[in-house]
């Protein structure tokens, strides 16, 4: 399958301006566009954890506390660089279009139920982590919302995290708020707010959409200006309000 130019140049500047809310530098750290897009190597800590130092240390403290409640906080996924996210995107695009016979636009809509466009993932930042209870033996895909509900294998994990995660700086990103749009509810995805909030602020300052035009992905020829505008508004910014 031939790769395509990621974004069309026509009207791109106006989209970037329209979709990025105004923010002002107030002295906090500014992050480079390469760092925010997962294209710059960052120092990560913890075997199997792979978070920035401050986030790693907070996670370890939270993990120790969870042990006392009989819960083993197990990392399923944390840092992913740009190339890794691109592989995920293209694997899913191939699966939906080639194996399942879906039309390209339907395949793209299916992908962005849970997966981000490469370069826009919070997992690029070294602050976000997908977690389950390692003490529970679960068959198949562990990242299924129903497994975190009452009667599910991760019910106790969910209750403990609801009561304690924010004490350690970790906030659920994609909540089950009925009015929230974008990515579907992910009861496993937590973000270390002391770092991810300023990173999101820095992300919003960048004309990241202009930079994405240099990238090639399967299906990108079907991206319209309206799609990108809605994606930024709904999938990137419509998250837990405590992380904005």
Backbone torsions as a table, in degrees:
resi	resn	phi	psi	omega
1	UNK	NA	129.7	-176.1
2	UNK	-78.2	137.8	176.1
3	UNK	-76.3	155.1	-178.6
4	UNK	-125.3	163.7	173.4
5	UNK	-65.2	134.5	-169.5
6	UNK	-66.1	-44.2	-179.5
7	UNK	-135.3	148.1	174.8
8	UNK	-80.1	144.5	-176.2
9	UNK	-74.1	-25.4	-175.9
10	UNK	-62.0	120.4	175.2
11	UNK	75.3	8.9	-173.2
12	UNK	-66.6	-41.5	-179.0
13	UNK	-61.6	-42.5	-179.3
14	UNK	-65.2	-33.1	177.9
15	UNK	-65.6	-46.6	-178.2
16	UNK	-58.2	-43.5	179.7
17	UNK	-66.3	-41.0	-176.0
18	UNK	-68.9	-31.9	-173.2
19	UNK	-96.1	-12.0	-179.3
20	UNK	-100.3	110.8	179.4
21	UNK	-61.2	149.0	-178.5
22	UNK	-68.0	131.9	175.5
23	UNK	-135.8	158.3	-174.6
24	UNK	-130.3	138.8	179.5
25	UNK	-68.0	126.4	-178.4
26	UNK	-125.1	23.7	174.7
27	UNK	102.4	-9.7	179.1
28	UNK	-74.3	167.9	-176.8
29	UNK	-63.8	139.6	174.9
30	UNK	-102.6	137.9	-178.3
31	UNK	-108.1	144.7	-178.4
32	UNK	-72.1	156.6	179.5
33	UNK	-65.1	-34.7	178.6
34	UNK	-65.5	-39.1	177.9
35	UNK	-65.1	-44.1	-177.8
36	UNK	-68.5	-28.3	-178.8
37	UNK	-93.1	5.0	178.3
38	UNK	75.5	23.6	-177.8
39	UNK	-107.0	3.1	-179.8
40	UNK	-123.5	131.8	179.1
41	UNK	-64.9	132.3	175.9
42	UNK	-122.8	156.5	-179.2
43	UNK	-79.8	124.0	-178.3
44	UNK	-116.6	153.6	-173.5
45	UNK	-127.9	146.6	173.4
46	UNK	90.1	118.1	177.2
47	UNK	-63.8	123.1	-179.2
48	UNK	78.4	-0.1	179.0
49	UNK	-108.1	-55.6	173.4
50	UNK	55.4	61.9	175.3
51	UNK	-126.5	163.4	172.6
52	UNK	-60.9	158.6	-171.4
53	UNK	-53.7	-51.1	-176.7
54	UNK	-64.3	-41.6	178.9
55	UNK	-67.8	-40.2	178.0
56	UNK	-59.9	-47.7	-177.2
57	UNK	-63.5	-39.8	177.9
58	UNK	-66.6	-38.1	178.6
59	UNK	-63.9	-41.6	179.0
60	UNK	-61.0	-42.8	178.0
61	UNK	-63.3	-41.4	178.4
62	UNK	-66.0	-39.5	179.1
63	UNK	-62.5	-42.3	177.9
64	UNK	-61.7	-43.1	179.4
65	UNK	-65.1	-38.7	-179.9
66	UNK	-65.3	-34.7	178.5
67	UNK	-55.7	-38.6	-178.1
68	UNK	-66.5	-19.0	177.5
69	UNK	-99.8	9.0	178.4
70	UNK	78.2	27.7	-178.6
71	UNK	-124.9	133.9	178.7
72	UNK	-108.7	105.8	-179.5
73	UNK	-72.1	107.8	-177.2
74	UNK	-107.7	126.8	179.2
75	UNK	-79.7	122.6	175.1
76	UNK	-90.7	-40.0	179.2
77	UNK	-156.3	142.0	176.7
78	UNK	-136.6	-107.8	-177.2
79	UNK	-67.7	134.1	171.5
80	UNK	-134.1	129.3	177.9
81	UNK	-81.8	177.8	-176.2
82	UNK	-57.9	-47.3	-177.0
83	UNK	-63.4	-39.4	178.6
84	UNK	-63.1	-41.5	179.1
85	UNK	-67.4	-35.2	177.9
86	UNK	-65.1	-38.5	177.9
87	UNK	-64.3	-40.7	178.2
88	UNK	-62.2	-46.1	-179.5
89	UNK	-59.2	-49.7	-174.8
90	UNK	-71.4	-32.7	176.0
91	UNK	-62.6	-43.8	-179.9
92	UNK	-69.1	-38.4	179.6
93	UNK	-62.7	-43.9	177.2
94	UNK	-61.3	-43.6	-178.3
95	UNK	-60.4	-47.8	-174.9
96	UNK	-73.8	-36.8	-176.9
97	UNK	-87.0	-45.2	-175.9
98	UNK	-82.8	-47.4	-175.2
99	UNK	-82.7	-39.4	-175.5
100	UNK	-99.8	-6.4	176.5
101	UNK	70.3	22.5	-179.9
102	UNK	-76.2	149.2	172.6
103	UNK	-67.6	150.6	-176.3
104	UNK	-53.1	-46.1	-178.0
105	UNK	-64.7	-38.3	177.7
106	UNK	-66.5	-38.4	178.6
107	UNK	-63.8	-42.9	179.6
108	UNK	-63.2	-44.0	177.7
109	UNK	-60.9	-36.7	179.0
110	UNK	-68.1	-42.2	-179.5
111	UNK	-59.9	-45.3	-173.9
112	UNK	-82.6	14.3	167.0
113	UNK	-69.1	-35.9	-178.1
114	UNK	-132.8	-19.9	-173.6
115	UNK	-113.0	141.2	-177.6
116	UNK	-90.8	158.2	169.9
117	UNK	-66.2	132.0	178.6
118	UNK	-52.8	137.9	-176.6
119	UNK	96.0	-11.7	-178.8
120	UNK	-120.7	7.2	-176.4
121	UNK	-80.4	137.7	173.1
122	UNK	-65.5	-23.5	178.7
123	UNK	-69.5	-10.0	174.4
124	UNK	-72.2	-15.6	-166.4
125	UNK	-91.7	-15.1	-176.1
126	UNK	75.5	22.4	-179.5
127	UNK	-121.4	-15.6	-172.0
128	UNK	-112.6	146.8	-172.6
129	UNK	-149.0	140.2	172.8
130	UNK	-98.7	125.7	-171.4
131	UNK	-129.1	145.3	170.1
132	UNK	-136.4	-178.7	175.9
133	UNK	-93.2	111.1	-177.2
134	UNK	-67.8	-15.7	178.5
135	UNK	-74.5	-19.7	-177.6
136	UNK	-89.4	128.7	177.3
137	UNK	-91.8	111.0	-174.6
138	UNK	-123.9	132.1	178.2
139	UNK	-86.9	149.7	176.7
140	UNK	74.7	-158.5	-179.2
141	UNK	-66.5	122.0	-179.2
142	UNK	-81.3	-22.1	-176.8
143	UNK	-91.6	70.5	178.9
144	UNK	-127.4	122.4	-174.8
145	UNK	-52.0	-37.5	-176.9
146	UNK	-63.3	-23.9	-179.5
147	UNK	-75.2	-9.4	178.8
148	UNK	-103.1	-0.3	-178.2
149	UNK	-87.5	175.8	178.1
150	UNK	-56.4	129.6	-178.7
151	UNK	88.3	-10.7	179.4
152	UNK	-84.8	165.4	-177.0
153	UNK	-65.1	-22.8	-178.6
154	UNK	-107.2	20.9	179.9
155	UNK	-59.0	-47.8	-178.5
156	UNK	-66.4	-38.4	176.1
157	UNK	-57.8	-48.4	-178.0
158	UNK	-61.5	-43.9	179.6
159	UNK	-62.6	-42.3	-178.6
160	UNK	-66.7	-44.2	179.9
161	UNK	-64.6	-40.7	177.7
162	UNK	-57.9	-37.1	-176.2
163	UNK	-85.5	-22.3	-167.9
164	UNK	-128.7	-23.3	-170.0
165	UNK	-59.6	-37.8	-176.2
166	UNK	-69.4	-21.1	175.8
167	UNK	-62.8	-25.5	-177.6
168	UNK	-105.9	7.4	175.8
169	UNK	91.8	4.1	-177.7
170	UNK	-100.5	126.2	-177.1
171	UNK	-122.3	140.5	173.7
172	UNK	-62.9	134.3	-175.3
173	UNK	-88.2	-56.7	-174.8
174	UNK	-104.0	90.8	-173.0
175	UNK	-78.2	175.3	177.2
176	UNK	-97.5	24.0	177.3
177	UNK	-58.9	129.2	-173.6
178	UNK	-62.1	-23.5	-178.4
179	UNK	-96.8	-1.8	-179.2
180	UNK	-76.3	139.5	-179.7
181	UNK	-108.6	-169.9	175.4
182	UNK	79.5	-140.8	-176.4
183	UNK	-59.4	146.4	-179.6
184	UNK	-69.0	165.4	179.7
185	UNK	-55.1	127.7	178.8
186	UNK	-128.1	91.5	-177.9
187	UNK	-71.3	2.1	-179.8
188	UNK	-106.5	-12.3	-170.7
189	UNK	-98.0	114.2	-179.7
190	UNK	-120.5	149.8	-178.3
191	UNK	-127.4	138.3	178.1
192	UNK	-82.8	99.1	-169.2
193	UNK	-59.4	-39.5	-177.9
194	UNK	-56.5	-24.8	177.4
195	UNK	-106.2	-41.8	-174.1
196	UNK	-68.3	-29.3	177.8
197	UNK	-64.8	-50.7	176.4
198	UNK	-66.1	-27.1	176.6
199	UNK	-68.7	-40.0	176.4
200	UNK	-64.9	-39.9	176.6
201	UNK	-59.1	-44.3	178.4
202	UNK	-65.8	-39.7	178.1
203	UNK	-58.4	-40.2	-177.2
204	UNK	-71.5	-18.8	177.8
205	UNK	-78.9	-21.4	-173.4
206	UNK	-85.1	148.0	169.1
207	UNK	-84.2	62.3	-173.1
208	UNK	-62.9	-29.3	179.6
209	UNK	-66.1	-32.7	176.8
210	UNK	-66.1	-36.2	-178.7
211	UNK	-73.5	-29.8	-177.9
212	UNK	-67.9	-17.7	-179.5
213	UNK	-65.6	-16.1	179.4
214	UNK	-84.3	-7.7	-175.2
215	UNK	-97.0	154.9	179.4
216	UNK	-121.2	128.0	176.8
217	UNK	-140.7	151.1	173.2
218	UNK	-60.4	133.5	175.5
219	UNK	86.8	-6.6	-174.6
220	UNK	-68.4	-18.6	178.1
221	UNK	-67.2	-12.7	-179.8
222	UNK	-95.3	-2.9	178.2
223	UNK	-71.9	128.9	175.6
224	UNK	-107.7	166.6	176.9
225	UNK	-57.9	-41.9	180.0
226	UNK	-64.7	-37.9	178.3
227	UNK	-61.1	-47.9	-178.5
228	UNK	-63.7	-41.6	179.2
229	UNK	-59.6	-46.7	179.9
230	UNK	-68.1	-36.0	179.9
231	UNK	-61.4	-46.0	179.6
232	UNK	-64.0	-45.9	-177.7
233	UNK	-65.0	-45.7	-171.8
234	UNK	-90.7	-42.1	-173.0
235	UNK	-90.2	-31.5	-178.7
236	UNK	-92.6	-38.8	-172.0
237	UNK	-104.9	-17.3	179.7
238	UNK	-91.1	78.9	-177.3
239	UNK	-128.4	-174.2	173.7
240	UNK	-50.4	122.2	-175.0
241	UNK	-60.3	-24.7	179.3
242	UNK	-72.5	-8.0	178.9
243	UNK	-103.4	3.6	178.7
244	UNK	-91.6	NA	NA
